[in-house]
Amino acid sequence: MIRVAAIAGSYRTDSYNRTLLAIGVTALRLRGVEVDLIDLRALALPVYDGDLEADPGPPAGAIELKARIRGAQALLIASPEYNGSIPGGLKNAIDWASRAPDAAFGGKVAAIMGASPGGLGSVRGLAHLRQCLTALDVWVVPSQVTVPAAHKAFAADGSLLDPRTDEQVTRLVERLLESVARLG
């Protein structure tokens, strides 16, 4: 069975990206995929520091994050855009999980998406996320989903109001699974 680690780049409980990720997670589960929903806030990761990593050693949250990512064949990440890039908390988690000797990302496949109240739907942040993941030997599905005007994009129940955007999420999930089958 395919296992996907699903991560929201926003720590905010009611974030648009957590809502968008939930739609992707549902699409994965409907296809029989096991999903490990990783809450970065719950891991309580300190800012990455090589001295801290050396002594007293990686924090428990970093060890857990690495193990959970290593246990998955693929990643589904929904990330907002903060000041034209990815949120610091997501970048920090990537930094912790990328550390040797048991780096977590190599050989994984990922699909990325993002929602933002702005007109670009986190497109600049996703470009940076793609760059970070690619540098870590992650094959990122070429397509992505962006949701501009996110404050108007979701119904009260968390569904997307635009059926075309919902279909884009479904297609992205299908491309992720096809890529795992082909590259895995």
C-alpha positions in Angstrom: 0.0 0.0 0.0 1.2 3.5 -0.8 1.8 5.8 2.1 1.8 9.5 1.8 3.0 12.0 4.3 0.7 15.1 4.2 2.0 18.4 5.6 0.5 21.8 5.9 3.0 24.6 5.8 0.9 26.8 7.9 0.7 26.4 11.7 -2.6 28.2 12.0 -5.4 25.9 13.0 -8.0 27.3 10.6 -5.5 28.0 7.8 -6.6 27.9 4.1 -3.7 25.5 3.5 -4.8 23.0 6.2 -8.3 23.2 4.6 -6.8 22.6 1.1 -4.6 19.8 2.4 -7.7 18.1 3.9 -9.3 18.0 0.4 -6.1 16.4 -1.0 -6.0 13.9 1.9 -9.6 12.9 1.3 -8.8 12.3 -2.4 -5.9 10.1 -1.4 -7.9 8.1 1.1 -10.7 7.6 -1.5 -8.0 5.9 -3.6 -7.0 3.5 -0.9 -3.8 5.4 0.1 -2.6 5.4 3.7 -2.0 9.0 4.8 0.1 10.2 7.6 -1.0 13.7 8.5 1.9 15.5 10.0 1.2 18.6 12.2 4.4 20.6 12.3 3.2 22.7 15.2 2.8 19.5 17.3 6.4 18.5 16.7 7.7 21.7 18.5 10.8 22.0 16.4 13.3 24.6 17.5 15.1 26.6 14.9 17.6 24.4 13.2 21.1 24.9 14.8 24.0 22.6 14.0 25.3 23.1 17.5 22.0 21.9 19.0 22.0 19.0 16.6 25.5 18.0 17.8 24.9 18.4 21.5 22.5 17.3 23.0 21.4 15.9 19.6 18.4 16.3 17.4 15.2 17.1 19.3 12.5 14.4 19.6 10.3 16.2 17.1 13.0 16.2 14.4 13.6 12.5 15.0 9.9 11.8 14.7 9.5 13.9 11.6 12.4 12.2 9.8 11.0 8.7 10.7 7.5 9.6 9.4 8.8 11.1 6.2 11.1 8.1 5.6 8.1 5.8 6.2 6.2 7.3 3.3 6.8 6.9 -0.5 5.5 10.4 -1.2 4.6 13.8 0.2 1.6 16.0 -0.3 2.4 19.6 0.9 0.0 22.6 1.0 1.9 25.8 1.8 1.0 29.4 2.0 3.2 32.1 0.7 4.9 34.4 3.3 6.6 37.4 1.9 7.1 35.7 -1.5 8.5 32.5 -0.1 7.6 29.5 2.1 6.9 29.9 5.8 9.8 29.7 8.2 8.3 26.8 10.1 8.0 24.7 7.0 11.6 25.6 5.9 12.8 24.8 9.4 11.1 21.4 9.3 12.7 20.6 5.9 16.1 21.6 7.3 15.7 19.3 10.3 14.4 16.4 8.2 17.2 16.8 5.6 20.1 16.2 8.0 22.4 13.2 7.7 23.0 10.4 8.5 19.3 9.5 8.2 18.1 12.2 5.9 14.4 11.7 5.0 13.8 13.1 1.6 16.0 11.3 -1.0 14.1 9.4 -3.6 10.7 10.7 -2.6 8.0 12.0 -4.9 6.0 15.1 -3.9 3.0 17.1 -5.0 2.6 20.7 -3.9 -0.3 23.1 -3.7 -1.0 26.4 -1.9 -3.7 28.8 -1.0 -3.4 32.5 -0.4 -5.7 35.5 0.0 -3.7 37.3 -2.7 -4.1 37.1 -6.4 -1.3 34.6 -7.0 -2.4 31.8 -4.8 1.0 31.2 -3.3 2.7 30.6 -6.7 6.0 32.3 -5.6 6.1 30.3 -2.4 5.6 27.1 -4.3 8.4 27.9 -6.6 10.7 28.1 -3.6 9.3 25.0 -2.1 9.9 23.2 -5.4 13.5 24.4 -5.4 14.1 23.2 -1.8 12.6 19.8 -2.4 14.4 19.3 -5.7 17.7 20.1 -4.1 17.0 17.3 -1.6 16.5 14.7 -4.4 12.7 14.8 -4.3 10.9 14.5 -7.7 8.2 17.1 -7.6 5.2 16.5 -9.8 5.4 19.2 -12.6 1.8 20.4 -12.0 0.6 22.2 -8.9 -2.5 23.7 -7.5 -2.8 27.3 -6.5 -5.8 28.8 -4.9 -5.9 32.7 -5.1 -8.4 34.7 -3.1 -8.5 31.8 -0.6 -10.7 33.8 1.7 -13.5 33.4 -0.9 -12.6 29.9 -2.2 -13.9 27.6 0.5 -17.4 26.8 1.7 -18.3 26.6 5.4 -17.8 22.8 5.3 -14.3 23.2 4.0 -15.0 22.2 0.4 -13.9 24.2 -2.5 -16.5 26.4 -4.1 -15.1 26.2 -7.6 -15.5 22.6 -9.0 -12.6 23.2 -11.4 -10.2 23.8 -8.5 -11.5 20.7 -6.8 -10.9 18.8 -10.0 -7.3 20.2 -10.1 -6.7 18.8 -6.6 -8.0 15.4 -7.7 -5.8 15.4 -10.8 -2.8 16.4 -8.7 -3.3 13.5 -6.4 -3.7 11.2 -9.3 -0.4 12.4 -10.8 1.3 12.0 -7.5 0.1 8.3 -7.3 1.1 7.7 -11.0 4.5 9.1 -10.3 5.0 6.9 -7.2 4.0 3.8 -9.3 6.4 4.8 -12.1 9.3 6.0 -10.1 8.8 4.0 -6.9 
